[in-house]
């Protein structure tokens, strides 16, 4: 399966590509991601996880890498 920033798996759904919140939660900057992503669209998944659109995750990662925030 394809991966994205910080080695997270990507998943393809009918309405786009996502990463799982449970995977993001394993990263040391999860709290910062939660703060910065407030108000972003999320997708409830069948496995009781939450899907985060890949483009939102990658936008956060680019800003985080460039600024540290």
PQR file of N, CA, C, O and H, with PARSE charges and radii, in Angstrom:
ATOM      1  N   UNK A   1       0.838  -1.195   0.000 -0.4000 1.5000
ATOM      2  CA  UNK A   1       0.000   0.000   0.000 -0.0000 2.0000
ATOM      3  C   UNK A   1       0.878   1.251   0.000  0.5500 1.7000
ATOM      4  O   UNK A   1       1.958   1.262   0.590 -0.5500 1.4000
ATOM      5  N   UNK A   2       0.408   2.291  -0.660 -0.4000 1.5000
ATOM      6  CA  UNK A   2       1.171   3.537  -0.686 -0.0000 2.0000
ATOM      7  C   UNK A   2       1.263   4.179   0.689  0.5500 1.7000
ATOM      8  O   UNK A   2       0.394   4.000   1.543 -0.5500 1.4000
ATOM      9  H   UNK A   2      -0.470   2.282  -1.140  0.4000 1.0000
ATOM     10  N   UNK A   3       2.340   4.929   0.877 -0.4000 1.5000
ATOM     11  CA  UNK A   3       2.550   5.644   2.132 -0.0000 2.0000
ATOM     12  C   UNK A   3       2.712   7.129   1.856  0.5500 1.7000
ATOM     13  O   UNK A   3       2.972   7.549   0.728 -0.5500 1.4000
ATOM     14  H   UNK A   3       3.045   5.073   0.183  0.4000 1.0000
ATOM     15  N   UNK A   4       2.552   7.914   2.918 -0.4000 1.5000
ATOM     16  CA  UNK A   4       2.695   9.354   2.830 -0.0000 2.0000
ATOM     17  C   UNK A   4       3.664   9.813   3.919  0.5500 1.7000
ATOM     18  O   UNK A   4       4.390   9.000   4.490 -0.5500 1.4000
ATOM     19  H   UNK A   4       2.342   7.573   3.834  0.4000 1.0000
ATOM     20  N   UNK A   5       3.672  11.084   4.197 -0.4000 1.5000
ATOM     21  CA  UNK A   5       4.575  11.646   5.191 -0.0000 2.0000
ATOM     22  C   UNK A   5       4.577  10.839   6.488  0.5500 1.7000
ATOM     23  O   UNK A   5       3.540  10.353   6.939 -0.5500 1.4000
ATOM     24  H   UNK A   5       3.082  11.744   3.733  0.4000 1.0000
ATOM     25  N   UNK A   6       5.779  10.707   7.079 -0.4000 1.5000
ATOM     26  CA  UNK A   6       5.996  10.029   8.349 -0.0000 2.0000
ATOM     27  C   UNK A   6       5.594   8.554   8.310  0.5500 1.7000
ATOM     28  O   UNK A   6       5.288   7.956   9.341 -0.5500 1.4000
ATOM     29  H   UNK A   6       6.622  11.101   6.713  0.4000 1.0000
ATOM     30  N   UNK A   7       5.600   7.978   7.106 -0.4000 1.5000
ATOM     31  CA  UNK A   7       5.382   6.557   6.928 -0.0000 2.0000
ATOM     32  C   UNK A   7       3.956   6.070   7.111  0.5500 1.7000
ATOM     33  O   UNK A   7       3.736   4.870   7.272 -0.5500 1.4000
ATOM     34  H   UNK A   7       5.849   8.464   6.269  0.4000 1.0000
ATOM     35  N   UNK A   8       2.976   6.979   7.091 -0.4000 1.5000
ATOM     36  CA  UNK A   8       1.594   6.564   7.279 -0.0000 2.0000
ATOM     37  C   UNK A   8       1.035   5.901   6.022  0.5500 1.7000
ATOM     38  O   UNK A   8       1.292   6.342   4.902 -0.5500 1.4000
ATOM     39  H   UNK A   8       3.156   7.954   6.960  0.4000 1.0000
ATOM     40  N   UNK A   9       0.268   4.836   6.232 -0.4000 1.5000
ATOM     41  CA  UNK A   9      -0.435   4.164   5.141 -0.0000 2.0000
ATOM     42  C   UNK A   9      -1.514   5.086   4.592  0.5500 1.7000
ATOM     43  O   UNK A   9      -2.143   5.834   5.341 -0.5500 1.4000
ATOM     44  H   UNK A   9       0.059   4.478   7.142  0.4000 1.0000
ATOM     45  N   UNK A  10      -1.723   5.030   3.299 -0.4000 1.5000
ATOM     46  CA  UNK A  10      -2.849   5.727   2.696 -0.0000 2.0000
ATOM     47  C   UNK A  10      -3.877   4.691   2.260  0.5500 1.7000
ATOM     48  O   UNK A  10      -3.533   3.561   1.915 -0.5500 1.4000
ATOM     49  H   UNK A  10      -1.212   4.423   2.691  0.4000 1.0000
ATOM     50  N   UNK A  11      -5.122   5.089   2.283 -0.4000 1.5000
ATOM     51  CA  UNK A  11      -6.224   4.210   1.912 -0.0000 2.0000
ATOM     52  C   UNK A  11      -7.083   4.921   0.888  0.5500 1.7000
ATOM     53  O   UNK A  11      -7.309   6.127   0.987 -0.5500 1.4000
ATOM     54  H   UNK A  11      -5.401   6.008   2.563  0.4000 1.0000
ATOM     55  N   UNK A  12      -7.562   4.177  -0.092 -0.4000 1.5000
ATOM     56  CA  UNK A  12      -8.405   4.763  -1.136 -0.0000 2.0000
ATOM     57  C   UNK A  12      -9.860   4.442  -0.837  0.5500 1.7000
ATOM     58  O   UNK A  12     -10.230   3.283  -0.650 -0.5500 1.4000
ATOM     59  H   UNK A  12      -7.379   3.197  -0.172  0.4000 1.0000
ATOM     60  N   UNK A  13     -10.677   5.480  -0.795 -0.4000 1.5000
ATOM     61  CA  UNK A  13     -12.121   5.343  -0.650 -0.0000 2.0000
ATOM     62  C   UNK A  13     -12.769   5.857  -1.926  0.5500 1.7000
ATOM     63  O   UNK A  13     -12.093   6.417  -2.790 -0.5500 1.4000
ATOM     64  H   UNK A  13     -10.377   6.422  -0.947  0.4000 1.0000
ATOM     65  N   UNK A  14     -14.047   5.672  -2.040 -0.4000 1.5000
ATOM     66  CA  UNK A  14     -14.753   6.155  -3.232 -0.0000 2.0000
ATOM     67  C   UNK A  14     -14.630   7.663  -3.390  0.5500 1.7000
ATOM     68  O   UNK A  14     -14.581   8.167  -4.512 -0.5500 1.4000
ATOM     69  H   UNK A  14     -14.596   5.218  -1.338  0.4000 1.0000
ATOM     70  N   UNK A  15     -14.581   8.386  -2.279 -0.4000 1.5000
ATOM     71  CA  UNK A  15     -14.540   9.845  -2.355 -0.0000 2.0000
ATOM     72  C   UNK A  15     -13.148  10.420  -2.112  0.5500 1.7000
ATOM     73  O   UNK A  15     -13.031  11.601  -1.784 -0.5500 1.4000
ATOM     74  H   UNK A  15     -14.621   7.977  -1.368  0.4000 1.0000
ATOM     75  N   UNK A  16     -12.107   9.638  -2.259 -0.4000 1.5000
ATOM     76  CA  UNK A  16     -10.753  10.163  -2.154 -0.0000 2.0000
ATOM     77  C   UNK A  16      -9.835   9.276  -1.339  0.5500 1.7000
ATOM     78  O   UNK A  16     -10.217   8.187  -0.910 -0.5500 1.4000
ATOM     79  H   UNK A  16     -12.203   8.679  -2.526  0.4000 1.0000
ATOM     80  N   UNK A  17      -8.623   9.755  -1.131 -0.4000 1.5000
ATOM     81  CA  UNK A  17      -7.631   9.029  -0.346 -0.0000 2.0000
ATOM     82  C   UNK A  17      -7.600   9.607   1.064  0.5500 1.7000
ATOM     83  O   UNK A  17      -7.820  10.800   1.272 -0.5500 1.4000
ATOM     84  H   UNK A  17      -8.313  10.640  -1.479  0.4000 1.0000
ATOM     85  N   UNK A  18      -7.320   8.725   2.030 -0.4000 1.5000
ATOM     86  CA  UNK A  18      -7.300   9.133   3.422 -0.0000 2.0000
ATOM     87  C   UNK A  18      -6.100   8.529   4.151  0.5500 1.7000
ATOM     88  O   UNK A  18      -5.428   7.635   3.637 -0.5500 1.4000
ATOM     89  H   UNK A  18      -7.142   7.756   1.861  0.4000 1.0000
ATOM     90  N   UNK A  19      -5.847   9.034   5.352 -0.4000 1.5000
ATOM     91  CA  UNK A  19      -5.023   8.380   6.358 -0.0000 2.0000
ATOM     92  C   UNK A  19      -5.924   8.184   7.568  0.5500 1.7000
ATOM     93  O   UNK A  19      -6.939   8.867   7.700 -0.5500 1.4000
ATOM     94  H   UNK A  19      -6.393   9.761   5.769  0.4000 1.0000
ATOM     95  N   UNK A  20      -5.567   7.268   8.441 -0.4000 1.5000
ATOM     96  CA  UNK A  20      -6.391   6.995   9.613 -0.0000 2.0000
ATOM     97  C   UNK A  20      -5.899   7.795  10.819  0.5500 1.7000
ATOM     98  O   UNK A  20      -4.696   7.927  11.050 -0.5500 1.4000
ATOM     99  H   UNK A  20      -4.742   6.713   8.333  0.4000 1.0000
ATOM    100  N   UNK A  21      -6.848   8.320  11.574 -0.4000 1.5000
ATOM    101  CA  UNK A  21      -6.497   9.087  12.761 -0.0000 2.0000
ATOM    102  C   UNK A  21      -5.718   8.233  13.754  0.5500 1.7000
ATOM    103  O   UNK A  21      -4.818   8.737  14.426 -0.5500 1.4000
ATOM    104  H   UNK A  21      -7.825   8.214  11.386  0.4000 1.0000
ATOM    105  N   UNK A  22      -6.046   6.963  13.857 -0.4000 1.5000
ATOM    106  CA  UNK A  22      -5.328   6.089  14.795 -0.0000 2.0000
ATOM    107  C   UNK A  22      -3.843   5.987  14.439  0.5500 1.7000
ATOM    108  O   UNK A  22      -3.011   5.804  15.328 -0.5500 1.4000
ATOM    109  H   UNK A  22      -6.777   6.553  13.312  0.4000 1.0000
ATOM    110  N   UNK A  23      -3.505   6.099  13.174 -0.4000 1.5000
ATOM    111  CA  UNK A  23      -2.093   6.098  12.767 -0.0000 2.0000
ATOM    112  C   UNK A  23      -1.427   7.422  13.131  0.5500 1.7000
ATOM    113  O   UNK A  23      -0.283   7.440  13.587 -0.5500 1.4000
ATOM    114  H   UNK A  23      -4.181   6.247  12.452  0.4000 1.0000
ATOM    115  N   UNK A  24      -2.133   8.517  12.932 -0.4000 1.5000
ATOM    116  CA  UNK A  24      -1.587   9.825  13.306 -0.0000 2.0000
ATOM    117  C   UNK A  24      -1.364   9.884  14.810  0.5500 1.7000
ATOM    118  O   UNK A  24      -0.396  10.488  15.272 -0.5500 1.4000
ATOM    119  H   UNK A  24      -3.062   8.503  12.561  0.4000 1.0000
ATOM    120  N   UNK A  25      -2.259   9.256  15.582 -0.4000 1.5000
ATOM    121  CA  UNK A  25      -2.172   9.283  17.045 -0.0000 2.0000
ATOM    122  C   UNK A  25      -0.884   8.647  17.567  0.5500 1.7000
ATOM    123  O   UNK A  25      -0.495   8.905  18.706 -0.5500 1.4000
ATOM    124  H   UNK A  25      -3.046   8.765  15.207  0.4000 1.0000
ATOM    125  N   UNK A  26      -0.226   7.836  16.775 -0.4000 1.5000
ATOM    126  CA  UNK A  26       1.023   7.186  17.184 -0.0000 2.0000
ATOM    127  C   UNK A  26       2.224   8.113  17.058  0.5500 1.7000
ATOM    128  O   UNK A  26       3.302   7.798  17.561 -0.5500 1.4000
ATOM    129  H   UNK A  26      -0.542   7.626  15.850  0.4000 1.0000
ATOM    130  N   UNK A  27       2.052   9.249  16.396 -0.4000 1.5000
ATOM    131  CA  UNK A  27       3.152  10.183  16.163 -0.0000 2.0000
ATOM    132  C   UNK A  27       3.331  11.118  17.358  0.5500 1.7000
ATOM    133  O   UNK A  27       2.354  11.446  18.031 -0.5500 1.4000
ATOM    134  H   UNK A  27       1.175   9.505  15.987  0.4000 1.0000
ATOM    135  N   UNK A  28       4.567  11.551  17.630 -0.4000 1.5000
ATOM    136  CA  UNK A  28       4.822  12.377  18.815 -0.0000 2.0000
ATOM    137  C   UNK A  28       4.186  13.769  18.768  0.5500 1.7000
ATOM    138  O   UNK A  28       4.068  14.421  19.805 -0.5500 1.4000
ATOM    139  H   UNK A  28       5.360  11.284  17.083  0.4000 1.0000
ATOM    140  N   UNK A  29       3.783  14.228  17.604 -0.4000 1.5000
ATOM    141  CA  UNK A  29       3.185  15.564  17.482 -0.0000 2.0000
ATOM    142  C   UNK A  29       1.676  15.499  17.256  0.5500 1.7000
ATOM    143  O   UNK A  29       1.088  16.419  16.688 -0.5500 1.4000
ATOM    144  H   UNK A  29       3.880  13.698  16.761  0.4000 1.0000
ATOM    145  N   UNK A  30       1.054  14.409  17.703 -0.4000 1.5000
ATOM    146  CA  UNK A  30      -0.392  14.213  17.529 -0.0000 2.0000
ATOM    147  C   UNK A  30      -1.204  15.362  18.115  0.5500 1.7000
ATOM    148  O   UNK A  30      -2.153  15.827  17.483 -0.5500 1.4000
ATOM    149  H   UNK A  30       1.532  13.662  18.165  0.4000 1.0000
ATOM    150  N   UNK A  31      -0.849  15.827  19.305 -0.4000 1.5000
ATOM    151  CA  UNK A  31      -1.604  16.918  19.944 -0.0000 2.0000
ATOM    152  C   UNK A  31      -1.553  18.184  19.087  0.5500 1.7000
ATOM    153  O   UNK A  31      -2.555  18.888  18.961 -0.5500 1.4000
ATOM    154  H   UNK A  31      -0.078  15.449  19.818  0.4000 1.0000
ATOM    155  N   UNK A  32      -0.401  18.472  18.504 -0.4000 1.5000
ATOM    156  CA  UNK A  32      -0.284  19.638  17.623 -0.0000 2.0000
ATOM    157  C   UNK A  32      -1.163  19.453  16.392  0.5500 1.7000
ATOM    158  O   UNK A  32      -1.858  20.381  15.980 -0.5500 1.4000
ATOM    159  H   UNK A  32       0.413  17.900  18.606  0.4000 1.0000
ATOM    160  N   UNK A  33      -1.135  18.264  15.807 -0.4000 1.5000
ATOM    161  CA  UNK A  33      -1.987  17.997  14.656 -0.0000 2.0000
ATOM    162  C   UNK A  33      -3.454  18.205  15.014  0.5500 1.7000
ATOM    163  O   UNK A  33      -4.193  18.821  14.246 -0.5500 1.4000
ATOM    164  H   UNK A  33      -0.571  17.510  16.142  0.4000 1.0000
ATOM    165  N   UNK A  34      -3.889  17.697  16.175 -0.4000 1.5000
ATOM    166  CA  UNK A  34      -5.285  17.869  16.596 -0.0000 2.0000
ATOM    167  C   UNK A  34      -5.656  19.346  16.677  0.5500 1.7000
ATOM    168  O   UNK A  34      -6.722  19.760  16.220 -0.5500 1.4000
ATOM    169  H   UNK A  34      -3.289  17.196  16.799  0.4000 1.0000
ATOM    170  N   UNK A  35      -4.767  20.125  17.260 -0.4000 1.5000
ATOM    171  CA  UNK A  35      -5.016  21.570  17.398 -0.0000 2.0000
ATOM    172  C   UNK A  35      -5.132  22.237  16.034  0.5500 1.7000
ATOM    173  O   UNK A  35      -6.060  23.009  15.794 -0.5500 1.4000
ATOM    174  H   UNK A  35      -3.901  19.790  17.631  0.4000 1.0000
ATOM    175  N   UNK A  36      -4.207  21.947  15.159 -0.4000 1.5000
ATOM    176  CA  UNK A  36      -4.162  22.609  13.846 -0.0000 2.0000
ATOM    177  C   UNK A  36      -5.246  22.110  12.893  0.5500 1.7000
ATOM    178  O   UNK A  36      -5.618  22.816  11.956 -0.5500 1.4000
ATOM    179  H   UNK A  36      -3.453  21.321  15.354  0.4000 1.0000
ATOM    180  N   UNK A  37      -5.750  20.910  13.121 -0.4000 1.5000
ATOM    181  CA  UNK A  37      -6.731  20.354  12.194 -0.0000 2.0000
ATOM    182  C   UNK A  37      -8.172  20.567  12.647  0.5500 1.7000
ATOM    183  O   UNK A  37      -9.103  20.090  11.998 -0.5500 1.4000
ATOM    184  H   UNK A  37      -5.447  20.336  13.882  0.4000 1.0000
ATOM    185  N   UNK A  38      -8.357  21.268  13.736 -0.4000 1.5000
ATOM    186  CA  UNK A  38      -9.722  21.520  14.218 -0.0000 2.0000
ATOM    187  C   UNK A  38     -10.542  22.161  13.103  0.5500 1.7000
ATOM    188  O   UNK A  38     -10.103  23.127  12.478 -0.5500 1.4000
ATOM    189  H   UNK A  38      -7.601  21.655  14.264  0.4000 1.0000
ATOM    190  N   UNK A  39     -11.707  21.634  12.863 -0.4000 1.5000
ATOM    191  CA  UNK A  39     -12.580  22.159  11.820 -0.0000 2.0000
ATOM    192  C   UNK A  39     -12.403  21.501  10.466  0.5500 1.7000
ATOM    193  O   UNK A  39     -13.177  21.775   9.548 -0.5500 1.4000
ATOM    194  H   UNK A  39     -12.064  20.850  13.370  0.4000 1.0000
ATOM    195  N   UNK A  40     -11.403  20.638  10.316 -0.4000 1.5000
ATOM    196  CA  UNK A  40     -11.214  19.925   9.049 -0.0000 2.0000
ATOM    197  C   UNK A  40     -12.266  18.826   8.916  0.5500 1.7000
ATOM    198  O   UNK A  40     -12.791  18.324   9.910 -0.5500 1.4000
ATOM    199  H   UNK A  40     -10.775  20.416  11.062  0.4000 1.0000
ATOM    200  N   UNK A  41     -12.555  18.473   7.696 -0.4000 1.5000
ATOM    201  CA  UNK A  41     -13.520  17.415   7.437 -0.0000 2.0000
ATOM    202  C   UNK A  41     -12.933  16.065   7.822  0.5500 1.7000
ATOM    203  O   UNK A  41     -11.782  15.764   7.507 -0.5500 1.4000
ATOM    204  H   UNK A  41     -12.128  18.880   6.889  0.4000 1.0000
ATOM    205  N   UNK A  42     -13.741  15.251   8.514 -0.4000 1.5000
ATOM    206  CA  UNK A  42     -13.337  13.899   8.881 -0.0000 2.0000
ATOM    207  C   UNK A  42     -14.383  12.912   8.375  0.5500 1.7000
ATOM    208  O   UNK A  42     -15.532  13.276   8.128 -0.5500 1.4000
ATOM    209  H   UNK A  42     -14.676  15.496   8.770  0.4000 1.0000
ATOM    210  N   UNK A  43     -13.970  11.675   8.228 -0.4000 1.5000
ATOM    211  CA  UNK A  43     -14.865  10.635   7.730 -0.0000 2.0000
ATOM    212  C   UNK A  43     -14.937   9.492   8.737  0.5500 1.7000
ATOM    213  O   UNK A  43     -13.924   8.835   8.977 -0.5500 1.4000
ATOM    214  H   UNK A  43     -13.036  11.379   8.429  0.4000 1.0000
ATOM    215  N   UNK A  44     -16.090   9.235   9.329 -0.4000 1.5000
ATOM    216  CA  UNK A  44     -16.215   8.055  10.185 -0.0000 2.0000
ATOM    217  C   UNK A  44     -16.026   6.798   9.331  0.5500 1.7000
ATOM    218  O   UNK A  44     -16.586   6.691   8.240 -0.5500 1.4000
ATOM    219  H   UNK A  44     -16.913   9.769   9.134  0.4000 1.0000
ATOM    220  N   UNK A  45     -15.242   5.860   9.831 -0.4000 1.5000
ATOM    221  CA  UNK A  45     -14.962   4.626   9.098 -0.0000 2.0000
ATOM    222  C   UNK A  45     -15.648   3.448   9.777  0.5500 1.7000
ATOM    223  O   UNK A  45     -15.996   3.520  10.955 -0.5500 1.4000
ATOM    224  H   UNK A  45     -14.787   5.946  10.717  0.4000 1.0000
ATOM    225  N   UNK A  46     -15.839   2.380   9.042 -0.4000 1.5000
ATOM    226  CA  UNK A  46     -16.519   1.192   9.555 -0.0000 2.0000
ATOM    227  C   UNK A  46     -15.782   0.532  10.715  0.5500 1.7000
ATOM    228  O   UNK A  46     -16.405  -0.165  11.517 -0.5500 1.4000
ATOM    229  H   UNK A  46     -15.556   2.321   8.085  0.4000 1.0000
ATOM    230  N   UNK A  47     -14.482   0.733  10.822 -0.4000 1.5000
ATOM    231  CA  UNK A  47     -13.700   0.071  11.872 -0.0000 2.0000
ATOM    232  C   UNK A  47     -13.577   0.930  13.137  0.5500 1.7000
ATOM    233  O   UNK A  47     -12.641   0.756  13.918 -0.5500 1.4000
ATOM    234  H   UNK A  47     -13.976   1.299  10.171  0.4000 1.0000
ATOM    235  N   UNK A  48     -14.517   1.853  13.335 -0.4000 1.5000
ATOM    236  CA  UNK A  48     -14.538   2.761  14.488 -0.0000 2.0000
ATOM    237  C   UNK A  48     -13.339   3.708  14.515  0.5500 1.7000
ATOM    238  O   UNK A  48     -12.997   4.254  15.564 -0.5500 1.4000
ATOM    239  H   UNK A  48     -15.276   1.994  12.701  0.4000 1.0000
ATOM    240  N   UNK A  49     -12.720   3.894  13.389 -0.4000 1.5000
ATOM    241  CA  UNK A  49     -11.629   4.855  13.263 -0.0000 2.0000
ATOM    242  C   UNK A  49     -12.180   6.067  12.524  0.5500 1.7000
ATOM    243  O   UNK A  49     -13.353   6.105  12.153 -0.5500 1.4000
ATOM    244  H   UNK A  49     -12.997   3.450  12.537  0.4000 1.0000
ATOM    245  N   UNK A  50     -11.327   7.041  12.321 -0.4000 1.5000
ATOM    246  CA  UNK A  50     -11.713   8.260  11.602 -0.0000 2.0000
ATOM    247  C   UNK A  50     -10.748   8.452  10.444  0.5500 1.7000
ATOM    248  O   UNK A  50      -9.535   8.318  10.607 -0.5500 1.4000
ATOM    249  H   UNK A  50     -10.374   7.010  12.623  0.4000 1.0000
ATOM    250  N   UNK A  51     -11.292   8.765   9.273 -0.4000 1.5000
ATOM    251  CA  UNK A  51     -10.478   9.034   8.101 -0.0000 2.0000
ATOM    252  C   UNK A  51     -10.199  10.524   7.971  0.5500 1.7000
ATOM    253  O   UNK A  51     -11.082  11.361   8.164 -0.5500 1.4000
ATOM    254  H   UNK A  51     -12.277   8.874   9.140  0.4000 1.0000
ATOM    255  N   UNK A  52      -8.961  10.832   7.641 -0.4000 1.5000
ATOM    256  CA  UNK A  52      -8.524  12.207   7.406 -0.0000 2.0000
ATOM    257  C   UNK A  52      -8.138  12.293   5.939  0.5500 1.7000
ATOM    258  O   UNK A  52      -7.326  11.506   5.452 -0.5500 1.4000
ATOM    259  H   UNK A  52      -8.244  10.153   7.483  0.4000 1.0000
ATOM    260  N   UNK A  53      -8.718  13.243   5.248 -0.4000 1.5000
ATOM    261  CA  UNK A  53      -8.384  13.361   3.823 -0.0000 2.0000
ATOM    262  C   UNK A  53      -6.880  13.536   3.642  0.5500 1.7000
ATOM    263  O   UNK A  53      -6.239  14.306   4.356 -0.5500 1.4000
ATOM    264  H   UNK A  53      -9.378  13.882   5.643  0.4000 1.0000
ATOM    265  N   UNK A  54      -6.335  12.808   2.677 -0.4000 1.5000
ATOM    266  CA  UNK A  54      -4.901  12.832   2.421 -0.0000 2.0000
ATOM    267  C   UNK A  54      -4.410  14.241   2.116  0.5500 1.7000
ATOM    268  O   UNK A  54      -3.337  14.627   2.580 -0.5500 1.4000
ATOM    269  H   UNK A  54      -6.857  12.182   2.098  0.4000 1.0000
ATOM    270  N   UNK A  55      -5.167  15.015   1.351 -0.4000 1.5000
ATOM    271  CA  UNK A  55      -4.692  16.367   1.010 -0.0000 2.0000
ATOM    272  C   UNK A  55      -4.602  17.245   2.258  0.5500 1.7000
ATOM    273  O   UNK A  55      -3.720  18.100   2.338 -0.5500 1.4000
ATOM    274  H   UNK A  55      -6.039  14.701   0.974  0.4000 1.0000
ATOM    275  N   UNK A  56      -5.495  17.054   3.234 -0.4000 1.5000
ATOM    276  CA  UNK A  56      -5.412  17.820   4.487 -0.0000 2.0000
ATOM    277  C   UNK A  56      -4.191  17.398   5.296  0.5500 1.7000
ATOM    278  O   UNK A  56      -3.480  18.245   5.838 -0.5500 1.4000
ATOM    279  H   UNK A  56      -6.212  16.359   3.169  0.4000 1.0000
ATOM    280  N   UNK A  57      -3.946  16.086   5.380 -0.4000 1.5000
ATOM    281  CA  UNK A  57      -2.788  15.576   6.108 -0.0000 2.0000
ATOM    282  C   UNK A  57      -1.487  16.083   5.477  0.5500 1.7000
ATOM    283  O   UNK A  57      -0.584  16.531   6.184 -0.5500 1.4000
ATOM    284  H   UNK A  57      -4.524  15.398   4.941  0.4000 1.0000
ATOM    285  N   UNK A  58      -1.397  16.011   4.155 -0.4000 1.5000
ATOM    286  CA  UNK A  58      -0.162  16.431   3.491 -0.0000 2.0000
ATOM    287  C   UNK A  58       0.053  17.939   3.592  0.5500 1.7000
ATOM    288  O   UNK A  58       1.196  18.390   3.671 -0.5500 1.4000
ATOM    289  H   UNK A  58      -2.130  15.647   3.581  0.4000 1.0000
ATOM    290  N   UNK A  59      -1.005  18.714   3.591 -0.4000 1.5000
ATOM    291  CA  UNK A  59      -0.866  20.165   3.788 -0.0000 2.0000
ATOM    292  C   UNK A  59      -0.313  20.444   5.178  0.5500 1.7000
ATOM    293  O   UNK A  59       0.614  21.241   5.326 -0.5500 1.4000
ATOM    294  H   UNK A  59      -1.934  18.348   3.526  0.4000 1.0000
ATOM    295  N   UNK A  60      -0.873  19.796   6.202 -0.4000 1.5000
ATOM    296  CA  UNK A  60      -0.350  19.954   7.557 -0.0000 2.0000
ATOM    297  C   UNK A  60       1.128  19.584   7.601  0.5500 1.7000
ATOM    298  O   UNK A  60       1.930  20.320   8.175 -0.5500 1.4000
ATOM    299  H   UNK A  60      -1.627  19.149   6.081  0.4000 1.0000
ATOM    300  N   UNK A  61       1.501  18.446   6.998 -0.4000 1.5000
ATOM    301  CA  UNK A  61       2.882  17.971   7.046 -0.0000 2.0000
ATOM    302  C   UNK A  61       3.847  18.952   6.398  0.5500 1.7000
ATOM    303  O   UNK A  61       4.922  19.213   6.936 -0.5500 1.4000
ATOM    304  H   UNK A  61       0.850  17.849   6.531  0.4000 1.0000
ATOM    305  N   UNK A  62       3.472  19.494   5.254 -0.4000 1.5000
ATOM    306  CA  UNK A  62       4.357  20.459   4.594 -0.0000 2.0000
ATOM    307  C   UNK A  62       4.595  21.675   5.487  0.5500 1.7000
ATOM    308  O   UNK A  62       5.730  22.134   5.618 -0.5500 1.4000
ATOM    309  H   UNK A  62       2.598  19.282   4.816  0.4000 1.0000
ATOM    310  N   UNK A  63       3.548  22.191   6.091 -0.4000 1.5000
ATOM    311  CA  UNK A  63       3.689  23.353   6.976 -0.0000 2.0000
ATOM    312  C   UNK A  63       4.504  22.974   8.205  0.5500 1.7000
ATOM    313  O   UNK A  63       5.375  23.738   8.620 -0.5500 1.4000
ATOM    314  H   UNK A  63       2.626  21.819   5.984  0.4000 1.0000
ATOM    315  N   UNK A  64       4.242  21.813   8.794 -0.4000 1.5000
ATOM    316  CA  UNK A  64       4.958  21.356   9.978 -0.0000 2.0000
ATOM    317  C   UNK A  64       6.450  21.204   9.679  0.5500 1.7000
ATOM    318  O   UNK A  64       7.284  21.634  10.476 -0.5500 1.4000
ATOM    319  H   UNK A  64       3.534  21.193   8.456  0.4000 1.0000
ATOM    320  N   UNK A  65       6.789  20.612   8.566 -0.4000 1.5000
ATOM    321  CA  UNK A  65       8.188  20.423   8.201 -0.0000 2.0000
ATOM    322  C   UNK A  65       8.879  21.757   7.958  0.5500 1.7000
ATOM    323  O   UNK A  65      10.021  21.948   8.376 -0.5500 1.4000
ATOM    324  H   UNK A  65       6.112  20.262   7.919  0.4000 1.0000
ATOM    325  N   UNK A  66       8.200  22.677   7.288 -0.4000 1.5000
ATOM    326  CA  UNK A  66       8.811  23.966   6.972 -0.0000 2.0000
ATOM    327  C   UNK A  66       8.946  24.890   8.182  0.5500 1.7000
ATOM    328  O   UNK A  66       9.918  25.638   8.287 -0.5500 1.4000
ATOM    329  H   UNK A  66       7.273  22.522   6.948  0.4000 1.0000
ATOM    330  N   UNK A  67       7.968  24.841   9.101 -0.4000 1.5000
ATOM    331  CA  UNK A  67       7.952  25.815  10.193 -0.0000 2.0000
ATOM    332  C   UNK A  67       8.164  25.202  11.583  0.5500 1.7000
ATOM    333  O   UNK A  67       8.526  25.912  12.521 -0.5500 1.4000
ATOM    334  H   UNK A  67       7.178  24.234   9.016  0.4000 1.0000
ATOM    335  N   UNK A  68       7.944  23.902  11.720 -0.4000 1.5000
ATOM    336  CA  UNK A  68       8.021  23.271  13.031 -0.0000 2.0000
ATOM    337  C   UNK A  68       6.762  23.497  13.856  0.5500 1.7000
ATOM    338  O   UNK A  68       6.710  23.120  15.027 -0.5500 1.4000
ATOM    339  H   UNK A  68       7.650  23.325  10.958  0.4000 1.0000
ATOM    340  N   UNK A  69       5.757  24.103  13.259 -0.4000 1.5000
ATOM    341  CA  UNK A  69       4.504  24.377  13.968 -0.0000 2.0000
ATOM    342  C   UNK A  69       3.319  23.859  13.163  0.5500 1.7000
ATOM    343  O   UNK A  69       2.174  23.995  13.593 -0.5500 1.4000
ATOM    344  H   UNK A  69       5.799  24.409  12.308  0.4000 1.0000
TER
END
